[in-house]
Amino acid sequence: MSPAQLWTSYYTMLRKDIVRLFRIWVQTFLPSVITSCLYFLIFGTVLGSRIGTMQGVSYMSFVVPGLVMLAIVTNAYSNTSFTFFQSKFFARSIDELLVSPTPPWLLISGFVSGGVVRGILVGGLVMAISIFFTGLHLSLFNGAVILLFAVLTALVFALAGLVNGVYAKSIDAINIVPTFVLTPLTYLGGVFYSVHSLPQAAQYVTYVNPIFYLINGFRYGFLGVADIPVWISLAVLTGIIAVLIAINWYLIRTGLGLKQ
């Protein structure tokens, strides 16, 4: 395929997904905004007034990066997994894509980009909502770090969602991983607390949780404080992305779980 044909193929897949996002915005954007408002009210306003500060900043400001990251993780993952599953079982468009000259890396890019876009957009909405609860006191220590970790995190979970979409045989299989894997890992990854506030044994368990590293780097971009050096978080992110790209390329290249 020529560069122009590659671009047309990629643009078509991405445009289709983005149009779908805004067409059903009540389902794609609104739930995360409402959920985040409830988190801000309960954990930030009600409990935050009792907790006071965490790592030298107000508790409300401390939880904002974690809640934004939570929105990015869940939306990037669910968008890619559902979109691919829909193309595989409902629209059956994946069959046409597999027999077309479109290379595997472009198929991966097309599906994953939609998840990244949705994750970033919803994360931005949650960040905007947080201003109503923190006032104008929400600090942005390093905007480049915030953007970098937001994009890389959305990429990680969009890639993970694609793996789930390839293997899923039913709509229930799409919901199992977010419910029983992502949600526990996210809540235990430091969204509402600092790892240094945990007992020593619990800290070691947290260090095994990959989401901890995402939230750690993202929080550093907001507040300038981190439980571990940011370069470690970035290295973990990069390693996970490389592994997931390799897995997805193998699955698409071989058609494992796709060819009927």
Salt bridges, closest charged atoms under 4 A:
ASP17 OD1 - ARG20 NH2 3.06
ASP95 OD2 - ARG92 NH2 2.95
ASP227 OD1 - HIS196 NE2 3.72
